[in-house]
Amino acid sequence: MSDTTSDQNFLNYKQAEKKALEILREMKTATANKVDIELALLVAIFELHKETVPAATIASVVQGHLKQLVPHYASKAPGAKPGSVG
């Protein structure tokens, strides 16, 4: 994969991330219940893949993504010390 392809993939990701955060803000106006929002977002992931991948595989992909994100967000958690994980 070329640097140009990687750069474009990153830009595409950032556009999708921006849209997802906009959708999250809209969802917060629909309900204050975080569990409702969490479940709805997870359903969206399953809906995205349901025609091509078994449910168990979708769950594994989500878990893999979470493992990548946890270190990034652990240091941003309330009360976290800089550089700490979990």
Residue frames as qw, qx, qy, qz and C-alpha x, y, z in Angstrom:
[[0.000, 0.891, 0.454, 0.000, 0.00, 0.00, 0.00],
 [0.424, 0.452, -0.020, 0.784, 1.44, 3.37, -0.95],
 [0.186, -0.238, -0.425, 0.853, 1.75, 6.37, 1.34],
 [0.277, -0.052, -0.244, -0.928, -0.87, 8.11, -0.81],
 [0.573, -0.299, -0.688, -0.329, -3.31, 5.24, -0.28],
 [0.465, -0.325, -0.654, 0.501, -2.62, 5.25, 3.46],
 [0.027, -0.116, -0.159, 0.980, -3.13, 9.01, 3.59],
 [0.432, -0.158, -0.420, -0.782, -6.42, 8.73, 1.70],
 [0.576, -0.325, -0.750, -0.015, -7.58, 5.87, 3.94],
 [0.311, -0.278, -0.527, 0.740, -6.83, 8.00, 7.00],
 [0.173, 0.031, -0.068, -0.982, -8.72, 10.97, 5.55],
 [0.535, -0.245, -0.625, -0.513, -11.68, 8.70, 4.78],
 [0.510, -0.333, -0.723, 0.327, -11.57, 7.39, 8.35],
 [0.141, -0.193, -0.332, 0.912, -11.47, 10.91, 9.79],
 [0.361, -0.113, -0.314, -0.871, -14.53, 11.88, 7.70],
 [0.614, -0.311, -0.691, -0.220, -16.40, 8.82, 8.96],
 [0.429, -0.266, -0.611, 0.610, -15.31, 9.53, 12.54],
 [0.064, 0.026, 0.086, -0.994, -16.52, 13.14, 12.25],
 [0.528, -0.207, -0.464, -0.680, -19.91, 11.94, 10.98],
 [0.603, -0.286, -0.736, 0.115, -20.15, 9.33, 13.75],
 [0.262, -0.210, -0.485, 0.807, -19.52, 11.98, 16.40],
 [0.292, -0.071, -0.152, -0.942, -22.21, 14.18, 14.83],
 [0.626, -0.257, -0.634, -0.374, -24.62, 11.24, 15.00],
 [0.487, -0.241, -0.690, 0.478, -23.65, 10.68, 18.64],
 [0.014, 0.070, 0.247, -0.966, -24.49, 14.31, 19.46],
 [0.509, -0.138, -0.370, -0.765, -27.89, 13.85, 17.79],
 [0.626, -0.234, -0.744, -0.029, -28.49, 10.63, 19.71],
 [0.285, -0.148, -0.590, 0.741, -27.81, 12.42, 23.00],
 [0.299, -0.012, 0.038, -0.953, -30.69, 14.78, 22.20],
 [0.644, -0.139, -0.571, -0.489, -32.97, 11.77, 21.65],
 [0.834, -0.458, -0.305, -0.046, -32.16, 10.07, 24.96],
 [0.165, -0.803, 0.488, -0.299, -30.03, 10.67, 28.02],
 [0.905, -0.255, 0.328, -0.093, -29.82, 6.91, 28.60],
 [0.027, 0.685, -0.678, -0.263, -26.26, 5.95, 27.66],
 [0.494, -0.046, 0.868, 0.018, -27.13, 2.24, 27.48],
 [0.618, 0.642, 0.404, -0.206, -29.72, 2.95, 24.77],
 [0.315, 0.865, -0.314, -0.232, -27.11, 4.84, 22.76],
 [0.250, -0.505, 0.817, 0.121, -24.45, 2.17, 23.28],
 [0.595, 0.186, 0.781, -0.047, -26.75, -0.62, 22.15],
 [0.558, 0.773, 0.192, -0.231, -27.94, 1.37, 19.14],
 [0.150, 0.807, -0.523, -0.227, -24.35, 1.99, 18.05],
 [0.366, -0.277, 0.886, 0.069, -23.50, -1.69, 18.42],
 [0.643, 0.469, 0.583, -0.164, -26.59, -2.65, 16.43],
 [0.422, 0.847, -0.144, -0.289, -25.39, -0.31, 13.69],
 [0.079, -0.595, 0.776, 0.192, -22.08, -2.19, 13.52],
 [0.495, 0.074, 0.865, -0.033, -23.87, -5.53, 13.23],
 [0.570, 0.696, 0.346, -0.268, -26.18, -4.08, 10.57],
 [0.180, 0.807, -0.436, -0.355, -23.18, -2.83, 8.62],
 [0.016, 0.455, -0.876, -0.160, -21.74, -6.35, 8.33],
 [0.672, 0.020, 0.616, -0.411, -24.72, -8.70, 8.66],
 [0.812, 0.501, -0.016, -0.299, -24.94, -9.60, 4.95],
 [0.607, 0.626, -0.483, 0.080, -21.29, -10.65, 4.68],
 [0.242, 0.383, -0.768, 0.453, -19.98, -11.80, 8.07],
 [0.584, -0.429, -0.689, -0.004, -21.33, -14.10, 10.80],
 [0.399, -0.857, -0.079, -0.316, -22.37, -12.40, 14.06],
 [0.821, -0.487, 0.033, 0.297, -19.57, -14.05, 16.04],
 [0.645, 0.221, 0.138, 0.718, -17.00, -12.64, 13.62],
 [0.010, -0.792, -0.145, -0.593, -18.51, -9.17, 13.93],
 [0.643, -0.763, -0.035, -0.059, -18.22, -9.45, 17.72],
 [0.824, -0.203, 0.097, 0.520, -14.56, -10.47, 17.39],
 [0.414, 0.519, 0.158, 0.731, -13.84, -7.52, 15.12],
 [0.290, -0.854, -0.101, -0.420, -15.48, -5.14, 17.61],
 [0.785, -0.594, 0.022, 0.176, -13.43, -6.65, 20.46],
 [0.737, 0.105, 0.127, 0.655, -10.25, -6.22, 18.41],
 [0.152, 0.707, 0.130, 0.678, -11.05, -2.58, 17.76],
 [0.538, -0.815, -0.077, -0.201, -11.73, -2.03, 21.45],
 [0.840, -0.329, 0.032, 0.431, -8.32, -3.47, 22.36],
 [0.519, 0.349, 0.134, 0.769, -6.74, -0.90, 20.06],
 [0.103, -0.749, -0.176, -0.630, -8.79, 2.00, 21.45],
 [0.685, -0.665, -0.285, 0.085, -8.50, 1.28, 25.18],
 [0.645, -0.224, -0.085, 0.725, -4.89, 2.47, 25.54],
 [0.180, 0.409, 0.221, 0.867, -5.71, 5.69, 23.69],
 [0.395, -0.662, -0.266, -0.579, -8.73, 6.50, 25.87],
 [0.732, -0.426, -0.447, 0.287, -7.36, 5.13, 29.16],
 [0.445, -0.080, -0.184, 0.873, -5.12, 8.14, 29.59],
 [0.134, -0.324, -0.205, -0.914, -8.09, 10.45, 28.92],
 [0.499, -0.524, -0.684, -0.094, -10.37, 8.89, 31.53],
 [0.328, -0.824, 0.055, -0.459, -11.45, 11.03, 34.47],
 [0.681, -0.663, 0.298, -0.084, -8.82, 10.79, 37.20],
 [0.934, 0.190, 0.033, 0.300, -6.27, 9.06, 34.95],
 [0.397, -0.730, 0.285, 0.477, -2.63, 9.98, 35.31],
 [0.492, 0.746, -0.339, -0.295, -0.77, 10.95, 32.12],
 [0.295, 0.498, -0.812, -0.069, 0.79, 7.88, 30.56],
 [0.415, -0.100, 0.827, -0.367, -1.28, 5.43, 32.61],
 [0.460, 0.000, -0.709, -0.535, -3.27, 2.61, 31.08],
 [0.627, -0.375, -0.650, -0.210, -6.45, 1.26, 32.63]]
